[in-house]
Amino acid sequence: MSTRTIACLLLALILAGNGAAMLFVPPLWYQLIPGVTGTGPLNVHFVRDIGCAYLCAGAAFAWFSRDSRAWPAALTGSAFLLLHALVHVGEAVTGTFSMSHFLRDLPGVFLLPLAAVWLAWPVRQVYSVDVHPRAEVNIVPASPCEKN
């Protein structure tokens, strides 16, 4: 198993674990995640809604770790994470939340999306193939998390 496949599985576990906690134990999730209590009172329904998005992103990376053709699903999961990070950037820029809140969010809210995009982005590989000019060749570039 490649290092990137392991990274995809680890990311899948983190995202799905967070989503599961948001869905099944929202009050505990609300208390345990640093900075969340400072965003306002717990809205269980809202936390569960967002937990569904995290579960889907985690499932996309789990699928991608098994099948490199699932890169569009993983990239879509990454898009959710990036958009979530942009919400936090907007809150920092407008002064809704302090810079210390922004810095506290750095590992989970900003670094995870960057890692997700890096893992999900399709990789183009250069191939050198000596083929008869009339032969049909179907070469598919490998994804970063392809199975060994």
Solvent accessible surface area in square Angstrom, and as a share of the most:
residue,aa,sasa,rsa
1,M,146,0.65
2,S,33,0.22
3,T,112,0.65
4,R,62,0.22
5,T,7,0.04
6,I,93,0.47
7,A,33,0.25
8,C,0,0.00
9,L,58,0.29
10,L,105,0.52
11,L,6,0.03
12,A,6,0.04
13,L,128,0.63
14,I,76,0.38
15,L,1,0.00
16,A,30,0.23
17,G,39,0.38
18,N,35,0.18
19,G,0,0.00
20,A,34,0.26
21,A,31,0.24
22,M,4,0.02
23,L,37,0.18
24,F,150,0.63
25,V,65,0.37
26,P,2,0.01
27,P,72,0.45
28,L,97,0.48
29,W,32,0.11
30,Y,21,0.08
31,Q,120,0.53
32,L,119,0.59
33,I,68,0.34
34,P,91,0.57
35,G,17,0.16
36,V,25,0.14
37,T,69,0.40
38,G,58,0.55
39,T,74,0.43
40,G,28,0.27
41,P,128,0.81
42,L,58,0.29
43,N,84,0.43
44,V,51,0.29
45,H,132,0.59
46,F,117,0.49
47,V,11,0.06
48,R,101,0.37
49,D,69,0.36
50,I,47,0.24
51,G,0,0.00
52,C,63,0.38
53,A,34,0.26
54,Y,21,0.08
55,L,56,0.28
56,C,89,0.53
57,A,2,0.02
58,G,1,0.01
59,A,60,0.46
60,A,11,0.09
61,F,0,0.00
62,A,40,0.31
63,W,141,0.49
64,F,0,0.00
65,S,2,0.01
66,R,146,0.53
67,D,35,0.18
68,S,31,0.20
69,R,187,0.68
70,A,1,0.01
71,W,92,0.32
72,P,65,0.41
73,A,27,0.21
74,A,0,0.00
75,L,42,0.21
76,T,93,0.54
77,G,7,0.07
78,S,1,0.01
79,A,44,0.34
80,F,52,0.22
81,L,4,0.02
82,L,65,0.33
83,L,112,0.56
84,H,48,0.21
85,A,7,0.06
86,L,108,0.54
87,V,88,0.50
88,H,30,0.13
89,V,53,0.30
90,G,31,0.30
91,E,47,0.21
92,A,23,0.18
93,V,120,0.69
94,T,105,0.61
95,G,57,0.55
96,T,86,0.50
97,F,41,0.17
98,S,64,0.41
99,M,120,0.54
100,S,75,0.48
101,H,15,0.06
102,F,45,0.19
103,L,103,0.51
104,R,111,0.41
105,D,13,0.07
106,L,72,0.36
107,P,82,0.51
108,G,42,0.40
109,V,21,0.12
110,F,23,0.10
111,L,94,0.47
112,L,38,0.19
113,P,2,0.01
114,L,108,0.54
115,A,42,0.32
116,A,0,0.00
117,V,36,0.20
118,W,147,0.52
119,L,5,0.02
120,A,0,0.00
121,W,149,0.52
122,P,45,0.28
123,V,50,0.29
124,R,211,0.77
125,Q,88,0.39
126,V,153,0.88
127,Y,96,0.37
128,S,118,0.76
129,V,79,0.46
130,D,151,0.78
131,V,57,0.33
132,H,124,0.55
133,P,125,0.79
134,R,214,0.78
135,A,51,0.39
136,E,176,0.79
137,V,76,0.44
138,N,137,0.70
139,I,74,0.38
140,V,105,0.61
141,P,59,0.37
142,A,19,0.15
143,S,10,0.06
144,P,14,0.09
145,C,0,0.00
146,E,68,0.30
147,K,115,0.49
148,N,131,0.67
